[in-house]
Every structure is written in C-alpha cells, then in structure tokens.
C-alpha cells in the first residue's frame, strides 16, 4: 500500500508522544498500557519488562511533583460550589430542537443560523455547569510522570523540563541547543523504544491475524515519493474508474439502485489491457528507483521524475496525471460504445 495518512493511522490509544501533555489531565488522549523496554539512569519505579499504566489508578501514589498534602487533596474530583455559564454546542442545540420542538435541522447550517433557529423556538443558548476541580485518579499521567517512572527525569533540575524546549534554550533558527535536548520531554518520550517502534493500526491488525494463523502476511509500503507504485498501477485503475463515473450524467445516479449500477459499471470499465498499461508505467518508476545511485545524490522526488520524465506531482492520479488517464479513457470509451 502507499504511505497515505489513512494507511498509516495509529490505533486508538496508540503510544504517541504528540497526544500527551506535560502533566496529568487535560484534553490529552488516554494511551494504552505498555511494557517497558528501556530505562534511564535516574531513580525510577519501573524496570525493563514491567507493564506501565498510562493512567493514574486509585492505588497509585499520585504525581511525584505534588506534595503529600496536594496528592491527597487532588486525588478525586471535587465540586467547588461555584458554577460557570457555557455556550451550548451546535450539536446539542440541534438535539434539543429535535427532542423538545420536533424540528429536524440540517447539520450543515452555520452556527449563527442554528442560534437564530434556537432563539426563535425558545431554546436557551447557554447552560449552567458546576465548577469541578478534577483529580488525578483516572486521568492520563502526562509525559513528566511517565518519564520519571522510567528513570529519565532528574528531579534536582525539574524546572528545566518543558514539552518542546524553552525559548531561552533555543538558537536563532528556533531549534533547541544540543546541551538542552535532555530537558525536552517530547523528544525524550519519542526516543523510548515502545514509542518509537509503535505500529500503525493496519500493522497491528495484520500481526494479530498472523498470530491467529488466519493469514501469513507482510505489509509493504510503496516509496514515499511515488505512492502510485502500490499494487503495480492500482491507483491508475481507480483513476480511470473515477473518470468514467464522472462522465455519467446525474440523471443516471439519482436512485440508490442506479448509483450502485453506475459504480459497478465504472469498476468493470477497467479492462485487462488497461491494467497491463498502467503496470508498465509503474514498472518504469520501479526501474528508476532500482537504478538510482543514492550514494552520489540523495533520493528525491524530482530526481526520480528526471528518470521517467513525467508530471511533477502524483498524489491524486486522476487529477495530477490527468493527461495519461484522459488518453486511456478516450480510447476505452470508444471501444465501450462500439460494444
């Protein structure tokens, strides 16, 4: 497959340092439990092979950077006795209109339009919410706590640590100076083996199927600069199918049955000779990658393009390499009309 963001999507709760905050709580994602594979040189509570929870549990001691009194005080959620006025979300207003007033509102309305509809129908735009101080039990730990448990935090220099590096520790180009890299929490978190080698959702699925014995598969990705190599031209086949579908009038796609028929017709429009032609085009790219001397020059998109003398972009084959697909479509449509 190609290296699209969809194919490389991480599973829910994946070990991703970009989804973590410095301290506990907040809107950061809850990550899955993980087995420790490497540890630091500072005092720690976990060893290699231990399972680390990314969420504070009831029996935990709490955040190490809090005092004993603060750990006890902030352990559980508590009401302050105060309240805040908040604006209702667009989704909530639509639901209230549907339930209370039996009005079905189209969801593509703008926020101002939804507010006007709600006001006219006597629906309040705000609501009162009790103010809650959230405790650490059940909350994501944050990078500081996770790294401390692994022995990567020097408690004597706790004020030096930050998520992405402090401004006064960066050079003129905005990069953290080498001597202060050890205090950048996100860099430290990403360097841990379980984080750096975290698999995508697709890789996890295929690994699970392989372990069950249902499949014996290996996931291969196409080169970064030419995603159309995946499947030896399958992207071109999709491009030709889409081109045929777009050529059909809207009248032929009105009903669900008609739409289904058009889609199937677009897929069967791609014939064996098209597949062979598209595969040949992709093989010219493959030869370019194999022949390119990376020791002489770094491998780049432009360098490969010089090998095959093609268009300068490739991401959407139906649009970016339009002339090639258009030529194949015109020839195919003539044959299609004759049959």
Secondary structure as UniProt FT lines:
FT   TURN            5..8
FT   TURN            12..13
FT   HELIX           17..19
FT   TURN            26..27
FT   STRAND          34..35
FT   TURN            48..49
FT   STRAND          51..52
FT   TURN            58..59
FT   TURN            64..65
FT   HELIX           68..73
FT   STRAND          78..87
FT   HELIX           90..100
FT   TURN            107..108
FT   HELIX           111..120
FT   TURN            121..122
FT   STRAND          126..133
FT   TURN            137..138
FT   HELIX           143..150
FT   HELIX           155..160
FT   HELIX           167..169
FT   TURN            172..173
FT   HELIX           178..183
FT   HELIX           185..191
FT   HELIX           193..196
FT   HELIX           201..212
FT   TURN            224..225
FT   HELIX           227..229
FT   TURN            230..233
FT   HELIX           234..247
FT   HELIX           250..253
FT   HELIX           256..268
FT   HELIX           272..291
FT   TURN            294..296
FT   HELIX           301..308
FT   HELIX           317..320
FT   HELIX           322..338
//
